[in-house]
Amino acid sequence: MRWNLRLTAAEQGIWKSTELRRRLAEAGLEISAGKMSALWTGTPTTIRLEDLDVICHVLGCEPSQLLIAEPDKVDARKPKATKSAASGTPAVKPRLGRNRTTPPA
C-alpha cells in the first residue's frame, strides 16, 4: 500500500501538516505533533479506523484515495513455486523442528 495523504490534502488546498492538524482537531481528532509529522511525511504502519474516518471526512475523500494498492509489490513478495519434474505439481518441503520428522519415502 502507498500512503497518499499529502497529495490528497494538497488537492483540498492544505499544504502544511499544521493546517491539517488544526482541521482534524476541529473535527474532534486530536493528533500529537509527532504523530501528525509521521502521517504527513511517511507511511504509517498502523492507523485506527476511527482516525481514518475523520481524516477522510476532513479531506472529503474516500479511504481508497489515501491507501493506494500496489499489486506489483505483492506479486514480487510471492515465493517462486518449484515444480516437481515428474508430476508437474509444486514440490512440498517438510518443516522440521519441534519434534517433527521427515515424512516416509
Secondary structure, DSSP 8 states (H G I E B T S, - for coil): -EE-HHHHHHHTT--SHHHHHHHHHHTT----HHHHHHHHHS--S---HHHHHHHHHHHT--HHHHEE--HHHHHHHS----B-TTT-SB-------SS------
